[in-house]
Amino acid sequence: YDRVDNGTHITGKRPLFYAQDWVPDGLKVAANGYVVTGTGPGVDVLDEFGVLIVRIQTSFIVQNFAWTGTNLTEMWLVGQGGIARVRWNLKGQDLTNPTS
């Protein structure tokens, strides 16, 4: 979807698909619109068209992830047999201020 009216409405529904070995588990949208999803042994980052930008691989099956830190630029990945922290410039959405 596209956000319109200062983020208060959505429009332009379209499918988002990409080929992979795992069924996505969990989905979050970064502040810049990139889609982040747990995909088996890691996390995939997709652009707004569903094209894979980067894959963060782990040695465990990722079951959930969350942005943390002062600027939401740190992500914790948790799953079967492991936990990992990623620090990067991809910022999570500030859910306390949805228009940012």
C-alpha positions as CSV (number, residue, x, y, z in Angstrom):
1,Y,0.0,0.0,0.0
2,D,0.9,3.6,-0.3
3,R,0.3,6.0,2.5
4,V,-1.6,9.2,1.7
5,D,-3.1,12.1,3.6
6,N,-0.1,12.5,6.0
7,G,-0.1,8.8,6.7
8,T,-3.7,8.6,7.8
9,H,-5.0,6.5,4.8
10,I,-3.7,3.8,2.6
11,T,-4.2,3.2,-1.1
12,G,-2.7,1.4,-4.0
13,K,-2.9,-2.2,-2.8
14,R,-0.4,-4.5,-4.7
15,P,1.1,-7.9,-4.1
16,L,4.6,-8.3,-2.7
17,F,6.4,-11.5,-3.6
18,Y,9.9,-12.8,-3.8
19,A,11.3,-16.3,-4.3
20,Q,13.1,-17.9,-1.4
21,D,13.6,-21.2,0.3
22,W,11.6,-20.4,3.5
23,V,8.1,-19.1,4.1
24,P,8.3,-15.6,5.7
25,D,7.6,-15.5,9.4
26,G,7.0,-12.1,10.8
27,L,6.9,-8.9,8.8
28,K,7.9,-5.3,9.7
29,V,8.3,-2.2,7.7
30,A,11.3,0.1,8.2
31,A,10.9,3.8,8.4
32,N,12.1,4.2,4.8
33,G,9.5,1.7,3.5
34,Y,11.8,-1.4,3.2
35,V,10.0,-4.7,4.2
36,V,11.9,-6.8,6.7
37,T,10.9,-10.4,7.3
38,G,12.1,-13.5,9.2
39,T,13.0,-16.2,6.7
40,G,14.3,-19.3,8.3
41,P,18.0,-18.9,9.3
42,G,18.0,-15.1,9.0
43,V,16.2,-12.0,8.1
44,D,15.6,-10.6,4.6
45,V,15.3,-6.9,3.7
46,L,13.2,-6.1,0.6
47,D,12.6,-2.9,-1.3
48,E,9.1,-1.5,-1.9
49,F,8.9,-3.7,-5.0
50,G,9.7,-7.0,-3.2
51,V,13.3,-7.2,-4.5
52,L,15.8,-8.7,-2.1
53,I,18.3,-6.1,-1.0
54,V,20.2,-8.0,1.8
55,R,19.9,-11.2,3.7
56,I,21.2,-11.3,7.3
57,Q,22.1,-15.0,8.0
58,T,22.2,-16.6,11.4
59,S,23.1,-20.0,12.7
60,F,19.6,-20.5,14.1
61,I,16.0,-20.3,12.8
62,V,14.7,-16.7,13.4
63,Q,11.2,-16.7,14.9
64,N,10.9,-13.0,15.8
65,F,12.8,-9.7,15.7
66,A,12.4,-6.2,17.0
67,W,13.9,-2.8,16.5
68,T,15.4,-1.2,19.7
69,G,17.8,1.5,20.8
70,T,17.5,5.2,21.1
71,N,17.2,5.7,17.3
72,L,15.6,2.4,16.5
73,T,18.7,1.4,14.5
74,E,19.4,-1.8,16.5
75,M,17.6,-5.0,15.8
76,W,17.4,-8.1,18.0
77,L,16.7,-11.5,16.3
78,V,15.5,-14.4,18.4
79,G,14.6,-17.9,17.6
80,Q,15.3,-21.6,18.0
81,G,18.6,-21.9,19.7
82,G,19.9,-18.4,19.4
83,I,19.7,-14.7,19.7
84,A,21.6,-12.0,17.7
85,R,21.9,-8.3,17.6
86,V,22.3,-6.2,14.4
87,R,23.4,-2.6,14.4
88,W,22.9,-0.7,11.2
89,N,21.5,2.4,9.5
90,L,18.2,0.9,8.7
91,K,15.8,2.5,11.1
92,G,12.6,0.9,12.4
93,Q,9.3,2.8,12.4
94,D,8.6,5.0,15.5
95,L,5.2,3.6,16.5
96,T,4.8,6.4,19.0
97,N,4.9,9.0,16.2
98,P,3.3,7.3,13.1
99,T,3.8,10.4,10.9
100,S,7.6,10.3,11.2
